[in-house]
Amino acid sequence: MRLKLLRSSSCAVLFATAAVAAAGSAAAQDTSFARDHNVGVRDRRFPGYDALGLRAGSFLLFPWAEAGVVWSDNIFATPVDEQSDTVLTLSAALRAQSQWSRHALNGFVEFNNLQYMDFTDESHAEWGVGADGRLDLARGTNVSAGAQYHELVQPRSDASTPVDALEPVTYNLATYNGSASHEVGRFRLGGDIGWSGYRYDAVQTLFNGLQSQSYRNEDVFYGGVRLDYALSPAVAVYGSVRGNDRSFQQQPNLTDDNPQNDVDRDSSGWDVGVGVDFDLTHAARGHILIGYLEQDYEDPDATTTDGLAMDAWVEWFPTQMTTVTLSADQSINDTTVGDAAGTLTTALGIRVDHELRRNLILWGRANWAQDDYDGISRVDDRVDYGVGADLKFNRLVAARISFQHFDRTSSGGDPGFEYTEDRFGAVLVLHP
């Protein structure tokens, strides 16, 4: 019933927004919500170095391929007996973008292959396809929809990965989403709905043989509505309300081969917040939202998780050649670790990009995140940082080099595994 109620109310929001949009005047004023006054270092166009794309009728095609090498000192993300390896990477993608004066249609297909030199059982491939479109009903009024499908591999460092897995866990992720937006004068009303489906494959383990991962299969429905008011062409305030419904396909205790399948993790949640969205010329752009969030679980032994809702992303421009990006987020996430129902995750980040030359960008970043588990006594702290350089030789060829460090510590009565990892990487990119 909760699924039906959420989907029905979300659809109502979406179609109500579209109905208001259809009734709006086609002669509405120019947008009060443009956010293109400032351009970050990575968003800036560089004539002579940016790919031009290949014309195919009314579409532009952007193919690219890259080959690289990565060295890691702890490929299994273990606290002891760390194993190092060299990984050869090969990736390719094709993206298509329509060039119409109204409406839009985009699509992509991508492939990524990792070949481990010593531990060949870790080698794997990933791929994905997707498309999205926008229908412009009138000036300031549009509806959009998109869909994606990916075949992916879970990192060894993921806390939900079985510690005795003899190979990486594979899964597929399908997503669908739709949205509508209508702007009139200083007001903009928007709504969205979506679904994500996760399906995990069985994995061979050291102690339990072939272990099913179906207890992790999950469907997530979500929807929300947001109302913006432009104080000026550069600053807007807004309020938003969102809801979600998360259902795991397998109920607890139905099988004996899933020791972690002891908790009913089905849940529903919501969050509400107010924020400010801005683009101040030669200073900064971004958004900051503060509010409240809550997630209620079906399991009677799981407590309601709630707390401060936070979503902030700010780009600061100390000079035209430097962009400093600050981010902060607090959300409730699902987990299948032990008897935990979910986590309250707080994340902070900073990144600096500096344009040393028109074709050379130096960067550095640092992130911190904390996962506070509901239902067990466990708190994980995750830290990662890195530095690198991106060099464009011309429109066709580019290169990247980087160093990255990852660290996780765990505390409490039921701590998880800890690890550190260093990675060095170099990539050659071709984009005709």
N, C-alpha and C positions, 0 to 999 in steps of 0.2 A: 504493500500500500504506500509506503513512504516513497518508493521509486515513482509510482504513478503520480502522486501528489506533486513531487518536485518537478517532474517533466511537464506536467500540465501547467503549473504556475509559471515555469520558465518560458514555455511556449506562449503563454498569455502575455508575458512581458514583451517578448520579441514581436509578436503580431500587433500588440497595442502600439508599440513604438512605430512599427511600419505604417499603421493606420494613421497615427498622428502625422507621420512624415508625408503620406499621400495627400493629406488635407492642407499641408503647408503651402505657402505661396512660392511659386517657381521663381519669383523675382526677389528672393531673399537677399539681404546684403551680403557682401563678401565676408568670409569667415573671420571670426574674432578669436580663433584658436590656432592660428598658424604658429608653428614652432620651428621655423627655419632661419631665424635671425642669426643664430650662432651655429657654427659647424665645427665639430670636433676634428682632431688631427686625423683620425681613422676614417672619418666620413668625407673628408675633403677630396675633391677631384683634382687629379694631376694630369693635365694634357701631356701626351707623349708617353705616359706610363700606365694609364688605365686601359683595360680591355675595351674594345669598341663593340664587340659582339658581332654575330653573323646574321644578316638579314634573311628572313624566311617569310615572305609575304608581309603580313602586318605584325609579325613577331620578331623579336631579337633573341637569338640563341647565344648562351654563354657557356661554352664547354671549358672544362679545365681538368688537369691531371697533375698529380704530385707524387713524387717518390722521395722517401726519406729513410733515416736510420735513427733509432732511439736506443740508448743504453740505460738500463735500470739496475740499481744495486739490490733490489728486493722485489722481484716480480710477483711473488706470492703474498706480499704484504703480511709477513709473519714477524712475530716479536723476537724469535731466535732462529738460528740456522738460516740466515738470509741467503737467497740465491740470486745471482746476477745473470743477466743475459742481454744479448743484442737483438733488436727487433727491426726487421725491414718492413717498411710500410709502403703501400701502394693504394692510391685513392683516385677516383675519377667521378665526375659529375657533369650533368647537363641541365641547365636552367633556361626556361623560356619565359619571356615577358611580352605581353601584348603592348602595342604602341598606339592604341586607339585614343581618340580625343575624349571619349566618354567610356565608362565601364572599364573593367580590367579582368584579365585572365592570365594566371601564371601557373607554371608547373615545374617539377624537378624530378630527376632520378639520380641516385648517388650510390657509390660502392666504395667500400673500404676493406682492405686486406692487411692483416698483421701476420708476419712470418717470423717465429722465434727460431733462433739459430741453434740453441742447445736444447731447450725444453720444447720440442716440436709439438707436443700434445696441447700446448697453450695456443698454438696458431689458430686463427679464426678469421672469418669474413663477416661483414655486416653490409646491409643494403637498405635502401628506402626509396619510396616514391610518394609523390603528393601533388596536390593541385589546390588552388584557391581562386576565387573570383569575387568581383564586386560589381553590383548593379546600381548605377546612379539614376535614381528616380527623378530627382530634381536638384537644383542647386542647394547644397547643404544637407541632402537626404540620400542615403544609400543603404543597401543591404548587402551582406557578404556571407560567404560560406566557404568551407575548406575541408579537406580530408587528407590524411596521411597514413601510410603503413610502413613499419620498419621491422626488420629482423636484426636483433641486437644481441650483444654479449655483455653480461654483467661483470663489472670490474672485480678483481680478486679482493680489493679493499672494501667492497660493500659489506656493511655489517650483517646483512641478511644472507650472505653466501654461506653455505655449509662449510665449516672449517676443515672437514676431511674430504672435500670434493677433489676428485682426481682430474677434473677438467673444468673449464669455465662453464658457468650456467648460461644457457641461451634462452631467449624469450622473444616474443613479438609484441609490438605495441601498435594498436590502431586508434586513430583519433578522428572525430568529426566535430565541427563547430559551425555555428551560425551567429550572426550579429546584425543589428540595425542601428542606425544613428540618424538623428534629425536635429538640425540647427536652425534656430530662428532668433534673430537679433542677438542678444547677449547670452541666450540659453542654448544648451545642447543636451539632448536626452539620448541615451544609448542603452541597449540591452544585449545580452549574449547568452547562449546556451551551448553546451558541449558534452561530449562523452569520450572517455578514454578506456580502452580495454587492454589488460595485461594478461598474457598467456605464457606460462613458463614450461620448459621442457624438463624431463627427468634427467638426473645427473648421476654419474657413477661415483660412488663414495668409497672410502677406504674401509669403513667399519660396517656400513649398512647396505653394501652392494648398490644396485640401481635404485636410487631414492626418488620417488615422485616429488615434484615441486608444485603439484596442482593446488595445494592448500594456499599458494600465493596468488593464484589467478584472481583477478579483481576487475570489477566494472565501477567506474567513477562517472557519475552524472553531476553537472554543475550548471549554474546559471546566475545571472546577476543583472542589476540595473544601476545606472549612474547618471546623475544630473550635474552638469557644469554651469557655472555662471561666470562670465568674463568681466572682471573688474576693469580691465584695459586690454588692448591687443596683446599685451605681454604677460598678463597675470590672470589666472582663473582660480576660483575655489570650486570644490565639488564634494558631493556626498555619494556614497555607494553602499549597496546592500547585496550580499552574495550568499548563496546556499549551495550545499553539496550533499550527495548521497553516495556512500561507498559500500559496495557489496562484494564479499568474497564468495566465489562459486561453491566452495566446499565448506560445509558446516563442521564444527569441531567434533573430534572423537569418532568420526565415521570410518577412519582407517587406522591401522596399527603401525604403518611404516612412516608416519610423519610425527615424530616426537614433538615438533613445535606447533602441531595443529590442536592445541588445547584451549584456545581462546576464540570466542565469537567476536571477530573484529569488524563486523558490519556496523556502520555508524552513519549518522547524519550530522551536519554542522552548518554553521552560518557565521558571517562576520559583517560588521557594520563599521563604517569609518568616514572621516572627513579629511579633506586634503587640499593642497594648493599645487597648481601646475603653472610653471613659469618659463619664460625665455627672455632674459634680461640682456640686452645688447652689450657685447664685449665683456660680460661678467659671468653669467652662469645660466644654465637651463636644467630642467628636470621636474620631478614631482616628489612630494612628501605627503604620506597618508598615515594617520594615527586613528586607532579605533579599538574594537573589542572583538574577539573571536571565541568560538565554543564548538566542541565536538562531543557528541553523546554516543556511547557505545552500547550495543545490544547485550554484551556480556554483563551479567549482574555484578561480577567482581571487579569490573573496570570502572574507574572513576571518570567523571566528566572532566575533560581537559579544556581549560580556558585560559585566557590571558590577554595581553596587549597585542593588538593587531598592528603591524608596522610594515610599511612598504615605502622605501625611499630610494631614489636614484637621482644623483645630482652631478652634472658636469660643470667644473669650474675652469675658467680660461685665464690663468695668470698672465699668459702672453699668447700671441697668435700661434706660436709654435709649440705650445704645451697645453695638454688637456689632462686635468686631474678628475677622475671619476670616483665618487663615493657612493656606497650602497649599504642599505640596511633592510633586513627583512625578518619578520617573525611569523611563523605559520605552524600548522599542525599537520604532521605527515604520518603515513601508515608505516608499519613495520611488522615483520614476522619473527622478530628476535624473542626467543623464550616465551614467557607469559605476558609480554608487553603488548598492549593494544595499539599504541601509537607513540609519537614523540612530539614534544613542543620544541621546535627548532628555531634558534636565533642565529642570524648570520650577519656579519659585518665585512665590508671589503673596501679596498682602495686600489686604484690603478693609475699609473702615470704614463702617458704617451708623449714623447718629445720628437718633433720633426727636426732631426739634425741636418738633413738635407731634403730636397724635394722628393727624393727617392729612397730615403733612409729614415726609418722610425725606430727609435730606441724605446723600450718599455720595461716597466717593472710593476709587480702587483703583490698584494698580500691579502689573505682572507682568513677569517676566524669564524668558526661555527660551533654551536653547542647543541647537542641532542639530549633532552631530558625525557627519559622513558617513563611512560605511564604504566603502572602495574608492577614494575620491578624497581629495585633500588640500583639505578644505573644512570650515570651522566657521562657522555662522551664529549671531549673537546677535540676539534679538528682544526689544524693550522696548515696552510699551504702558502708558499710564496715562490716567486720566480722572476727572472729577468730574461730579456731577449732582444733581438734585432730583426727587423723586416726590411729587406732590400729589394727594390724593383730595378732590374737592369733595363727593361724596355716594356712595351705593351705585352710582349709574349712571355717573358721569363722573369721570375722572381725567386727569392730564397729567404728562408727563415732559420734562425738558430735560437736555442733557448736552453735555460737551466731551470728546473723546477724541484722544489722540496715539499714533501708531504709528511704530516705527523698526526697521529691520533693517540690520545690518552683516554683511559676509561677509569672511573671511580665509582664507589658505592658498594653495596653488599653483593651485587650480581654483576661485576664488571665484565666487559668484553675484552677481546684481544687488542693489544696495542701494536703499533708499528711505525717505522719511519722509512721513507724511500726518497732517493735522489734520482733524477732523470736528466740526461743530456740528449738533445735532439737537433737534427739538421734536416731541412726539407728543401727540395727543388720543385718549383711550381711552374707549370706551363698553362697558359690561358690564351689560346689563339682567338 
